[in-house]
Amino acid sequence: MGIQITPSMLAADFANLEAEAARISGADWLHMDVMDNHFVPNLTLGIPVIEALAKVAAQPIDAHLMIDDPDRWAPAYVEAGAGSITFHIEAANDPVQLAREIRAQGARASMALKPATPIEPYEDLLPELDMVLVMTVEPGFGGQRFMDSCLPKVARARELIAKHGGDIWLQVDGGVSLETIERCAEAGADVFVAGSAVFGADDPEKMVASLRSHAERHSH
């Protein structure tokens, strides 16, 4: 697939999500941060918002579920129109069954890891997944500083993905900007979530293109 840029709508104007999506027509996906005030200390958006945006946006929706009990709730997000569903491994009761259910419904299945969660215990899950998300900030709020300490985990995830074969994408989310995206690409990431960097720019569309070219220059 090559490099993909998935702007986080958490940094967009919530009153004008359709217009905001149109401002980043070059983006590969729209990253939607679903938070439930339990798994993370913040409450953002849920099924109705994703359903509404999926109907009007040109880009497919990448739903990042920072919620308790994704086993119960994830399928409804596929029904709402999300093309990729990311659940947190720390919150899933039966990740294999969950990933299979998401795929059976026709969406891509992805596993997210908080900064302190190692990937090694979940290596056996890789064949069930389409993507792995390594968080480079603690999930819960946008605009946080990128954690360089997560880069070795990105590299390790890339090694394990290569070992298993198959086309599994490796996503990073948190503090991704022109200053940090090169290190992420060098470590092996190929899908990049950027919120503040995109929507805080004078020209979000141009920023998406700049992030892409920076990543492409440093990807393997």
Backbone torsions as a table, in degrees:
resi	resn	phi	psi	omega
1	MET	NA	-25.1	-174.7
2	GLY	76.6	-164.9	-176.3
3	ILE	-75.1	136.9	176.5
4	GLN	-129.3	139.5	178.4
5	ILE	-113.5	124.9	-175.7
6	THR	-125.0	86.4	-176.5
7	PRO	-59.6	139.2	178.1
8	SER	-83.5	119.9	-179.6
9	MET	-71.5	-7.1	176.0
10	LEU	-60.1	-27.8	-178.8
11	ALA	-93.7	-2.0	-178.4
12	ALA	-85.2	174.2	176.5
13	ASP	-81.0	109.0	-175.5
14	PHE	-62.5	-23.2	-179.6
15	ALA	-78.5	-12.4	-175.3
16	ASN	-138.2	49.5	-173.9
17	LEU	-62.4	-36.3	179.3
18	GLU	-63.1	-45.9	179.0
19	ALA	-65.4	-37.8	179.8
20	GLU	-64.9	-40.2	177.6
21	ALA	-62.7	-37.1	179.8
22	ALA	-68.1	-25.4	179.3
23	ARG	-74.1	-13.0	-178.7
24	ILE	-126.7	49.8	-175.0
25	SER	-61.6	-20.3	178.9
26	GLY	-81.0	-4.8	-179.3
27	ALA	-71.2	148.5	-179.2
28	ASP	-80.6	-36.8	-179.2
29	TRP	-142.9	163.8	168.0
30	LEU	-108.3	120.0	-178.3
31	HIS	-88.5	119.5	-177.8
32	MET	-111.8	116.8	-178.1
33	ASP	-90.0	109.1	180.0
34	VAL	-97.8	118.1	-179.6
35	MET	-127.1	141.0	-170.4
36	ASP	-112.6	5.1	-177.7
37	ASN	67.2	11.7	175.1
38	HIS	-119.8	-61.1	179.2
39	PHE	-65.7	-36.1	173.7
40	VAL	-130.5	154.0	-175.6
41	PRO	-83.6	54.2	178.4
42	ASN	-158.0	155.6	179.6
43	LEU	-126.3	124.8	-176.2
44	THR	-120.7	-87.1	-173.4
45	LEU	-144.1	166.3	-178.4
46	GLY	-142.1	-151.1	-171.5
47	ILE	-56.4	-46.5	-176.3
48	PRO	-60.7	-38.2	-178.6
49	VAL	-68.7	-43.0	179.1
50	ILE	-64.6	-41.6	178.8
51	GLU	-60.3	-43.5	-179.2
52	ALA	-65.9	-44.1	-177.5
53	LEU	-71.1	-36.8	-179.7
54	ALA	-60.4	-30.1	-178.5
55	LYS	-73.4	-28.7	-171.5
56	VAL	-112.1	-18.6	-175.7
57	ALA	-84.9	144.9	177.2
58	ALA	-74.6	-31.7	-176.3
59	GLN	-84.8	150.3	173.6
60	PRO	-72.1	161.2	-175.0
61	ILE	-105.9	130.9	179.9
62	ASP	-107.6	101.7	-174.9
63	ALA	-93.7	118.8	179.7
64	HIS	-102.9	105.1	-174.1
65	LEU	-89.2	97.6	175.2
66	MET	-94.2	68.4	-172.2
67	ILE	-138.7	154.7	171.1
68	ASP	-71.4	153.5	174.0
69	ASP	53.4	50.7	177.3
70	PRO	-61.9	-24.1	178.9
71	ASP	-55.8	-37.4	-178.3
72	ARG	-81.4	-39.6	-168.2
73	TRP	-95.7	-26.9	-173.7
74	ALA	-54.1	-45.1	-177.0
75	PRO	-56.4	-32.7	-179.7
76	ALA	-66.8	-27.2	178.5
77	TYR	-74.7	-31.1	173.5
78	VAL	-66.5	-46.2	178.0
79	GLU	-58.4	-33.4	-179.4
80	ALA	-72.0	-15.2	175.8
81	GLY	119.2	4.5	178.7
82	ALA	-73.2	137.1	-178.9
83	GLY	-92.5	-15.7	177.6
84	SER	-141.4	133.5	-178.6
85	ILE	-122.0	122.5	176.9
86	THR	-109.4	122.5	175.4
87	PHE	-110.0	152.5	177.3
88	HIS	-85.0	128.9	-179.1
89	ILE	-62.3	-28.7	-179.7
90	GLU	-69.1	-18.4	-175.3
91	ALA	-108.4	-14.7	-174.6
92	ALA	-80.5	136.3	177.8
93	ASN	-83.5	-41.4	-179.3
94	ASP	-136.7	80.8	-172.4
95	PRO	-61.1	-33.2	179.5
96	VAL	-64.8	-49.7	179.4
97	GLN	-61.3	-40.9	-179.1
98	LEU	-64.0	-47.5	179.4
99	ALA	-60.6	-41.1	179.8
100	ARG	-65.4	-37.8	179.9
101	GLU	-67.0	-43.2	178.8
102	ILE	-60.3	-46.0	179.8
103	ARG	-65.7	-39.6	-179.3
104	ALA	-62.6	-28.6	178.4
105	GLN	-81.9	-6.4	175.4
106	GLY	100.6	9.6	177.5
107	ALA	-107.1	166.4	174.6
108	ARG	-82.2	140.0	-178.9
109	ALA	-104.8	132.8	-176.7
110	SER	-136.6	144.2	178.5
111	MET	-110.8	130.3	177.4
112	ALA	-105.9	145.4	178.1
113	LEU	-122.2	127.7	172.6
114	LYS	-65.9	162.9	-177.8
115	PRO	-52.7	-37.0	-175.8
116	ALA	-87.8	-3.6	-176.8
117	THR	-89.6	120.5	179.0
118	PRO	-74.7	156.1	179.6
119	ILE	-89.7	-25.9	-173.0
120	GLU	-52.1	-42.4	-178.4
121	PRO	-63.9	-15.7	-174.2
122	TYR	-109.8	14.2	-178.8
123	GLU	-55.3	-39.8	-177.5
124	ASP	-64.6	-17.6	179.9
125	LEU	-78.1	-20.2	-171.6
126	LEU	-51.2	-42.9	-179.7
127	PRO	-61.4	-17.8	-179.2
128	GLU	-88.7	-5.9	-168.9
129	LEU	-113.4	156.7	173.3
130	ASP	-105.6	-17.5	-177.9
131	MET	-157.7	150.0	171.2
132	VAL	-120.7	133.0	177.0
133	LEU	-109.9	118.2	173.4
134	VAL	-99.3	114.0	178.8
135	MET	-72.4	130.9	178.7
136	THR	-108.4	15.8	165.3
137	VAL	-147.7	165.4	171.7
138	GLU	-69.0	127.8	-178.0
139	PRO	-65.0	147.2	176.3
140	GLY	142.4	-35.3	-177.3
141	PHE	-143.2	145.8	175.1
142	GLY	-81.6	170.6	173.5
143	GLY	76.1	16.3	-179.2
144	GLN	-86.4	162.1	178.3
145	ARG	-74.5	138.4	177.2
146	PHE	-62.1	136.8	179.5
147	MET	-101.1	103.4	179.2
148	ASP	-59.2	-26.6	-177.6
149	SER	-62.7	-14.9	-179.9
150	CYS	-85.9	-12.3	-175.1
151	LEU	-62.0	-40.9	176.6
152	PRO	-58.7	-32.3	178.0
153	LYS	-69.7	-36.1	175.4
154	VAL	-60.8	-46.4	-179.8
155	ALA	-63.0	-40.6	179.4
156	ARG	-65.9	-41.0	177.6
157	ALA	-61.3	-41.5	178.2
158	ARG	-61.6	-41.1	178.1
159	GLU	-60.8	-46.9	-177.8
160	LEU	-66.2	-39.0	177.6
161	ILE	-62.5	-44.0	179.9
162	ALA	-62.5	-39.2	-179.2
163	LYS	-62.8	-38.1	-176.6
164	HIS	-85.7	-16.6	-177.9
165	GLY	71.2	-171.7	-177.3
166	GLY	82.1	162.5	-175.7
167	ASP	-98.7	81.4	179.9
168	ILE	-105.0	124.7	177.9
169	TRP	-79.2	153.5	178.6
170	LEU	-123.6	111.7	-174.0
171	GLN	-104.9	142.7	170.4
172	VAL	-119.6	146.4	-175.5
173	ASP	-146.5	121.1	175.3
174	GLY	129.2	108.7	176.9
175	GLY	69.3	20.0	179.9
176	VAL	-76.6	127.4	-178.1
177	SER	-151.0	-179.7	176.2
178	LEU	-59.5	-28.9	-178.9
179	GLU	-76.8	-28.4	-172.9
180	THR	-110.3	-17.9	-171.7
181	ILE	-65.4	-30.4	-178.6
182	GLU	-64.8	-42.0	179.8
183	ARG	-64.6	-36.7	178.8
184	CYS	-65.7	-42.8	-179.9
185	ALA	-66.0	-41.0	178.6
186	GLU	-62.2	-34.3	-179.4
187	ALA	-74.8	-16.0	175.8
188	GLY	120.5	1.0	178.4
189	ALA	-72.2	148.8	177.2
190	ASP	-131.0	-5.2	176.3
191	VAL	-126.7	127.5	-170.1
192	PHE	-124.8	123.1	175.3
193	VAL	-94.1	124.7	176.7
194	ALA	-134.8	126.3	-178.7
195	GLY	-106.2	-79.3	-177.8
196	SER	-57.1	-38.9	-177.7
197	ALA	-59.8	-36.1	-178.4
198	VAL	-82.1	-56.1	-172.3
199	PHE	-79.8	-12.8	175.0
200	GLY	-87.3	-7.5	-178.8
201	ALA	-80.5	154.1	177.1
202	ASP	-61.7	-36.8	-178.6
203	ASP	-129.7	91.5	-176.1
204	PRO	-56.6	-38.4	-179.7
205	GLU	-61.1	-44.3	179.9
206	LYS	-65.4	-37.3	179.0
207	MET	-64.6	-39.3	176.7
208	VAL	-58.6	-44.5	179.9
209	ALA	-65.5	-40.2	179.6
210	SER	-65.7	-43.7	178.4
211	LEU	-60.2	-43.3	-179.5
212	ARG	-61.3	-46.9	-176.6
213	SER	-68.2	-36.5	176.4
214	HIS	-61.1	-46.1	-178.5
215	ALA	-66.0	-42.0	-177.9
216	GLU	-62.2	-36.2	-179.3
217	ARG	-67.1	-23.5	-174.9
218	HIS	-114.1	5.6	-179.7
219	SER	-86.0	158.5	-175.9
220	HIS	-80.3	NA	NA
